[in-house]
Amino acid sequence: MLEALEDSPALFIHGARQCGKTTLARHVGGRLGHTYLSFDDDNQRQSAQADPVGFVRALPHKVILDEIQRVPELLTSLKAAIDASREAGRFILTGSANALLLPRLADSLAGRMALLRLRPLARCEVAGKRSRLLAHLLDSADLGTSLALRQHQPLGLDLAALIVAGGYPTALERASERRRAAWYRDYGTALIQRDIQDIANIRHLDSLPRLLELAAGQTARLFNASDLAAPFAISRPTIREYLTLLEQVFLLEQLQPWHRNRLSRLVKTPKLHLADTGLASALLGVGSAALWEDKALLGQLLETFIYQELRKQADWSGQDFRFYHYRDKDKLEVDIVIEQGRKVAGVEVKASATVTRRDFKGLRRLKDASQGQFAAGIVLYDGDSVLPFGDNLFAVPIAELAVA
C-alpha cells in the first residue's frame, strides 16, 4: 500500500464491506496526513452529487474518500483533478464494489490509480502466523525440502468449524456459531438492499437473496445458469446479470478455466465460488456438526475455503499469481491451478485423512498439459505429514495453510 502511494496519484482499496478497508485506509492515511470523508454520510453524499466539481475543488490536499461507488458523479471531477496534478498519494479511495467490474469507475481512473484488493481474514492471520505454502508451491525444490519434516495434527471436526466461521472480523468476534450465522445472514441481506441498489436499478430485487442462497449451494461447481434460473420466472440472461451484480459487491466470483490454445479437449466453463465460506454456510443453514456429517457439502465448501485462503496469500505476496481450474473432456480435473509467469502448479483438495495415487490423476494430466512448465502439484488432505507421490507431486496437510 505504501509503495502505491509513493508512485500513484490515487490508490483504490476495494473489497467486501466489513473486511477492513476503512480501518486500513484510516490507519495508513492518518499517518500520512489524509483527511477522512465517507459517502455513507448522507450530507457528504448529497453535497458531492449536487456539485461534484465544487466538491472536489474544496477537498483537502490529501483525502480518503470512503465508499466512492456511492457517488459515481464524482469520478469525472476526480479524473480532472488528478490530470491537473499527478502528485503521488493524494487520494485514497475505498469501495465495496469491484472497480474492475464497474466500467464507469475503471474508465475514469484507468492509468491514474493503483488497485488493492482486500479480502476477509485468512486463517493464518487469525492465528498470528504467515503461511509460505503458496511460495513453496511454485518452487518444487523448495516445496520438497522446506515441508518434508513438518508434522501437523489432523483437524477433524475443527476443519468444519473453520469453514463455518469464515473470515469476516466482526463475525469472528461473536462467541457462538449461532450468532455468527445470524451476522452473516444480516450481512448478505444488507449488501443486497443497499450496495446493489447503489450500482444498479433492478426489477426483481426480492429474487437476489434466493439467488445468492442457490449460488451458495453451487459453490465449487461448474457454473450453470440454467440450474440457477430454474426456480425463477426470470430469463437466463437476467440471471446472469444478477450474478454479475453479486460478483460486483464481492459476494461471489467465477474461477475461469485454465487452458492452452492448442489443447482443444479442455472444458472451458468457469467454476462458481462464494466469497466466504462462513457466509455460504449461513445461507445453507449448516453449522459445523451438520457440515461434518454431510461429506459431499463438506467437500464443496472445503474447496472454496482453500481457494479463498490461497487467494488471500496471493494478495499479500506482491507477486502476479493467476488462478484457474482445470477439467478436460475425460472429466479429469484439478480444483485450483496457479500460474506465476510461465510456471504452472496445481492444487487438489480432499477432506479425508487418507490419500492415494488415484487422487493425483488430474494433477498428472495437468502436468502433461503444461508442456514442461509444471512446477508442482499437491493434494491438500487432513493428514499429519507431507508425503511424496512422484516427481514434483506431494500430499500436504491442510493445516500447512496456517503455519509460518
Beta strands, then each sheet from edge to edge (+ up, - down):
strand 1: 10-14
strand 2: 35-38
strand 3: 63-66
strand 4: 91-95
strand 5: 113-117
strand 6: 221-222
strand 7: 252-255
strand 8: 271-274
strand 9: 321-327
strand 10: 333-340
strand 11: 343-349
strand 12: 374-381
strand 13: 387-388
strand 14: 393-397
sheet 1: 2+ 3+ 4+ 1+ 5+
sheet 2: 6+ 8- 7+
sheet 3: 9+ 10- 11+ 12+ 14+ 13-
end
